[in-house]
């Protein structure tokens, strides 16, 4: 599940559709801080804060993102939850 600016999208198809529908041509992430913690069942919770540079805009947008990686049955990790928020105001 992806929560983007208060909207929820569940499943790979819905998440991909949301991401490709965003009106940006070019996005650059500048990570300021990243904190990680182990979670249940060999998972990892990651909290990231930083800046987004969108298209040719010189003023970065602040963002925060929390996501959880879970170990799958074959030992690989997948994104189980993802919450993203632009910090505007």
C-alpha positions as CSV (number, residue, x, y, z in Angstrom):
1,X,0.0,0.0,0.0
2,X,1.2,3.5,-0.9
3,X,-0.2,6.6,0.9
4,X,0.6,9.7,-1.1
5,X,-0.6,13.0,0.2
6,X,-3.5,11.3,2.0
7,X,-4.6,9.1,-0.8
8,X,-4.1,5.3,-0.6
9,X,-3.2,3.0,-3.4
10,X,-3.0,-0.8,-2.8
11,X,-1.4,-3.3,-5.1
12,X,1.5,-3.0,-7.6
13,X,-0.8,-1.9,-10.5
14,X,-2.5,0.9,-8.5
15,X,0.8,2.1,-7.1
16,X,2.5,2.1,-10.5
17,X,-0.4,3.9,-12.0
18,X,-0.3,6.7,-9.4
19,X,3.5,7.2,-9.8
20,X,3.4,7.4,-13.6
21,X,0.4,9.9,-13.4
22,X,2.4,12.5,-11.5
23,X,2.9,15.6,-13.6
24,X,6.7,15.8,-13.1
25,X,9.2,15.3,-16.0
26,X,12.3,15.2,-13.8
27,X,12.6,14.6,-10.0
28,X,15.8,14.6,-8.0
29,X,15.9,13.4,-4.4
30,X,18.3,14.9,-1.9
31,X,18.3,12.7,1.2
32,X,19.0,14.7,4.4
33,X,18.4,11.9,7.0
34,X,17.6,8.2,6.9
35,X,16.8,6.2,10.1
36,X,16.2,2.5,10.0
37,X,14.9,0.0,12.7
38,X,14.3,-3.7,12.6
39,X,10.7,-4.8,12.7
40,X,8.8,-8.0,13.2
41,X,9.5,-11.1,11.0
42,X,12.9,-9.8,9.8
43,X,11.4,-6.6,8.4
44,X,13.0,-3.1,8.4
45,X,11.2,0.2,8.9
46,X,12.9,3.2,7.1
47,X,12.2,6.9,7.7
48,X,13.7,9.3,5.2
49,X,13.6,13.1,5.2
50,X,15.0,15.3,2.4
51,X,14.4,17.6,-0.5
52,X,12.8,17.1,-3.9
53,X,13.9,19.1,-6.9
54,X,11.1,19.0,-9.5
55,X,11.7,19.8,-13.1
56,X,13.6,23.1,-13.4
57,X,12.3,24.6,-10.2
58,X,15.2,26.0,-8.1
59,X,13.2,25.9,-4.8
60,X,13.3,22.3,-3.3
61,X,10.2,20.8,-1.8
62,X,10.7,19.2,1.7
63,X,9.5,15.6,2.0
64,X,9.2,12.8,4.5
65,X,8.8,9.1,3.7
66,X,8.3,6.0,5.9
67,X,8.3,2.6,4.4
68,X,8.6,-1.0,5.6
69,X,10.6,-3.7,3.9
70,X,9.5,-7.3,4.6
71,X,11.3,-10.5,3.9
72,X,9.5,-12.7,1.4
73,X,9.2,-16.5,1.4
74,X,12.3,-16.9,-0.8
75,X,14.4,-14.5,1.3
76,X,14.1,-11.4,-0.9
77,X,12.7,-8.1,0.5
78,X,9.7,-6.3,-0.8
79,X,8.0,-3.0,0.1
80,X,5.1,-3.8,2.3
81,X,4.0,-0.3,3.3
82,X,5.0,3.2,2.0
83,X,3.9,6.6,3.3
84,X,5.0,9.8,1.5
85,X,4.3,13.3,2.5
86,X,5.3,16.7,1.0
87,X,6.0,19.1,3.8
88,X,4.6,22.4,2.4
89,X,3.5,25.3,4.5
